[in-house]
Amino acid sequence: MNFIEIPMEQWTRKTHYEQYKNNVRCSFSVTVDIDISNLLTRLKERGLKSYPAQIYMLSTIVNHFPEFRMTTNEDGHLGYWDTTYPMYTVLNSDTQTFSAVWTKYDTYFEKFYQAYLRDSKQYVNGELFPQKDTPRNVFNISSVPWLDFTAFNINVFSDGSYLLPIITIGRYKKQDDKTLMPLAIQCHHTVCDGYHVGRFVEALRNMALNPEHWL
C-alpha cells in the first residue's frame, strides 16, 4: 500500500479542488441501474455467490480510476492510494446488526472470492469493526437488499475531508427480461465530477454484461 502525493501546482484540477474544498464544500450522489442478468446466469452456472462478485467488480473499477482512490495523508496533502481494499457490510441475522468487514483486493477473481468467503465467515459477529488494524486504504460498500431504491443519499457530517467514495447496492428488480441492480455512488466534488462517475458506471456495466472475461 503506497500513497502517491499529487503535485498540486501542476495538477490540472487544482482550481476545482480548491473551490469545492474551501468555498462550496459538497459531495454528490448518483443512483443508476446495472443490468446483471448475464452476471447472475454465469454465477448460477458456477454455483457462486453474487455479493462477492459485485464487491470484486466495484473494487476492480475503483482501482482502475485514481479519482476514486483519493484522500489526504497525515500532513493534509492530497494524493491517492496505489491500491484500495473494499470494506463491505455483512448482516448478523441473530443480532440484526451488521459488521464492516474488509478483504484485501486481488486482481484474480478466484483468489478474491476465496478471501471474501474466509473473512465474511470469520468476522461476522455483530461487532461493527471486528477486524483489528483496519488499513487506511479501504473504501466503503454497503448492501441493502431489502430496498429497490431509485435514490440513496448518505450525509457525512465531518470537516469535509472524507474524499473516498461510498457505494450502496440495492435490491434487484425486474424490467422486462432483465434483472437490474440499483447502485448509488456517493462522491466528494473536490476530486470527482459527473464525468468520472460516468466512466465508472460505464465500466461497471461492461463488467456485468461480460462476466466471462473475468469469472
N, C-alpha and C positions, 0 to 999 in steps of 0.2 A: 504494500500500500504506500503510494507516494503522492505527495501534494505538489502540484505543479502551479507555481505562482504566475499570475498574469502580469506582464509588463504594462502597467496601466497607461503610461504615456503613449505607448504605441498601439494600444488596443482601440480598434475601430468603434467599439461600443462604449467607450469611456463616457461620453456625454449622456447617453441613455442611462447608463448605470448610475451616474451621479444624480440625474433627475429623479429617478424612482427610489433612490436611497435617501436623498436629502430633502426633496421638495414635495413629491407626491408618493409617499410610501404606500405600495399596494401590491397585492397578489391578485391572481385571477384564476378562475376555474372554467374548464370546458368539459362538457359531457357528450360523449359520442357512442354510437352503437357499433360493435365489432361483430362481423359475421364469422361465427365459429363453427359453422355447420361441418365443413371439411375437417377441422381440427377434432371435433368430438367423434366423428366417424373413425378417424385414424386412431385416436386414443382407445376407443372401444375395441377396435380390431386387435390392439396390442395389450389390452387389459390394464391400461394405465389411468391414473387419476388426472383429473383436469386442472385442479388448483395448482399443483407444482408446475404443470406445463404453462399455465398463464403467468406464474411468477417468473419462470425461465424466460418467456418471451419479453416480458416487461424489463427484466434485468438486462437482457441482451441489447435491447434498444437504448436503455439508459446508458449502458456502457459504450454505445456507438456514438452518441451525441454528447459532447462535453458540456453543453448548456444545461444538461440535467444532472451534472455531477459537480456543480459549482457551489462553493462555500467560502468561508474565510478561515484563516488559520489563527493560532493563538495571538498573533500580533495584529490581527484585524485586516490582513492583506488578502485580497481576493485571489482565488485560484480554483483548481478543480482536482479531484482525485483521479488517478490514472485508472482505478477500478473501484466500483462500488458494489456492496452486497445488499441484497434485499432483506428487510425486516418486515415480516408479514404477521397478520393476526391469525390465531388458531383458537377456536372455541373449546372450552372445557364444559361438556354438557352437564356434568354433575354440579358444578358451581355456577354455571351460566355466566361465567366471566371468560375473558379471552387473555391469552398470553401473546406477547410480542416476541416472536422468535426470529432469529436471523440465521441465514445459511450462507456460507462462502460461495460466491459465484464461480461457476466453471463454464467455459465455452462449450464443453461437451454435455449435451443434454442428459445422457445416461448417468454421468458422474454427478451432475447436479441433482437429478431425480433421486438417486440413492442417498445423497447427503440430506436432502429435504426429508425423506422418509425417516432417517435416523433422528434428525433434530426435532421434527414435529412430534414424534412419538416420545422422545426423551424429556422434552421440556414443557409439554402441555400439562401444567399442574394448577392452573388458575392464577399463578403469580403473574403480574404484569410484565416484569422483566426477569424471567427465570434463569437466563444465562448470565454468567459473570463476565466482566470486562468486555462489554459491547464496544466494538471498534467505532471510530468516528466516521468511517466511510460507509455508513448504511443509509439507505433511503427507505421510505415507508410505503407499504402496500397493505390495504385492508380490504376485507370482503364482507359484504352484507347481502348474503344470498336470499334474504327474506324480502328484499325490496327491488322491484324492477323500475328503478328511478329514471326520470328524464333529466334531472338536475341534482347535483350534490355539491355542497359547498362546506369547506372547513375553515373556520376562523381561528387563526393562530394569533393569540394575544401575546406579543413579545415586543422587543425593541426593533423588530423588523429585520433581524439579522439571519433568520432561518431561510435559506435560499434553495434547499433541495426540494424536489417535487414530492407531493403526496398523492398517491394513486389509489382509487377506490373502485372495486369490482362489484357490480350489482347482480341481481337475479336475472337469469336468462328469460327471454321472451320469444315467442314465435311470431314470425311475419311471413305469411305465405308458406313456402317450403324451406325457409331459413330459420336458424336459431341465432338470435342476436344477444350479445353480452353488453350491457351498459357499462361504460367506463368513464370515470371522472378523473381529470388530471388537474391538480392544483399547482400553480407555478408562481414564482416571485418575478415581478415585472422587471426587476433590476437586471436579471440575467436571461430572461426568456420572453419572447414575444409570440404572437399568434403564428407567425411563420415557423418558428421552431416546433410548436405543438403540432402544426400541420404535418411537418416532416415526420414527427414521432408517430402520429396516428397512421399515416400512410405506410410507414414501415411495419407497424403492428398489424395492420390489416393484411399486408402482404405475407407476413409470417403465418397468420391464422389461415389464410387461403391456401398456402402451400406448405403444409406441415411435413410433407415428405422430404423436404430439403434439410430438415434438422432433426426430425424424430428418429 
